[in-house]
């Protein structure tokens, strides 16, 4: 279980550190059920443990040109089909802008386009640490 090729992400409501309106995201390779280039993302409403306002998304290997070199996923609130409390998720390899083991997930409140009770989660291959150090130096 290394960060280089696997990730189990639990998203909390950062205001009260509880599971209300949070999400459990599991990333799998859909062909071999291992951690690789294909992704299965399941978002549950953890208050009711139902799919009422959740989404099932399948991301395929980007080498098959199913997606572009970077995937842009927009999640709607399925109950109201609005952007009120949905998320903007961008998945890409931070090293070569192609799909691999590194994932950057940014959750926004799309009404205000700002991060409110959502979180910024970065899961990187340990080999990419120098990239982030360099980015900090540029700022």
N, C-alpha and C positions, 0 to 999 in steps of 0.2 A: 504494500500500500504506500506508494510514493506519490508526491504531488505532480511528478513529471507526466504521469499517464492516467491518473485517476482522481476523481473528486466527488465527494458527497457534500452538498451545500445545503445548509439550513438557514433560511432567511427569517430573521426575527423582526418584530416591530421594535425599532430602536428606541422608541419613546418610552415604552413600558416593559421592554424585554420579555414579552409574552408571545404566545403563538397566535394570538388573534390576528387574522388577516395576513398570516405569513405563509411561506411556501416551502415545500420540500422539492428540491430539484435533484434528479438522479440522471447521470450521464452513462449511457451504455453504447457498446457497439452492437447494432441490431442484428448483425449476421452471426457473430461469434459470441455474443453476450459478454464481451470483454471490453476493456477501456481502450478505445482506438478512435477512428476518425468519424464514425457515425454516432449520432446522439439521439437519445430518447429523453425528452424533457416532459415530466409530468408535474403539473401545478395543481395542488389540491387546496380546497377551502378547508383549512384545518379546524375551523370552528364546528363545521357540520360534517367533515370528512366525506363530502359528496362532491360530485362533478358539476354542481349547479353553476358555479362561477369560475370553473377551471378550464384549462386548455390542455390538449394533447398535441404535441408537435413532434414531427420526425424530421431530423436534419440528416441528409445523406452525404456521403463522401464527396468532398468538393472536387476531387480529382475526376469524378465522372461528370463534371460540369453541371451537376444538378443545381448547384448554387454558384454564385460568383466566387472570387477568391476570398471574399469575406461575406459572411451571412448576416443579414439584417432581419430580425424577427420582431414583429409588432404584435403584442398580445392584447386582445380586446377583453372587456368585461362581457362575458357571454350572456349575462342576464339582461343587460341593458344595451348591448352592442354600442357602447360608448367608450371614450378614452379616459373617463374620469379617474379610475384607479388602476389603469393598466400599466404595462411595463415595456420599456424599450431595451432589448437585449441584443448586443453585438458580440458575435463569436468570431475570433480570428487568432491566428498565430502571430504573436508579437514580434517574432524574429523575421519571418519572410512573408507575412500577410497572407498565408495560406492555412488551410485547416490542419491542425496537428494536435499536440497535447496541451497547448496553452489556451486559456479561455479568459476573456475579459467580459464580465457581466455588469452592466450599469442599469440600475433600476431608477426610473424617474417618476415623479408625479407629472404626467403629461399635460395636466391642466395648467400648471405653472411653469413647466419645463425646468423645475428645480428639484434637487434631492430634498425630500422632506423626511418622512419616517422610513424611507427606503434606504438601501445601503449600496455602497460601491464595493464589489468583491472582485479581487484579482487573484486568479489561480495561475501560477506560472511554473514553467519548468525551471528547476534550480539553475540550469545553465543560462537562464536569461537575466539573472540578477545584475550583471554588469550593465545591461540595457537600461534598467531602472535607475541605477546609480548615475549613468550618463545623463539620463533625462532630468534628474534632480539638479545636476550641475549646470545644465543649460538654463534652468529657471533661475 
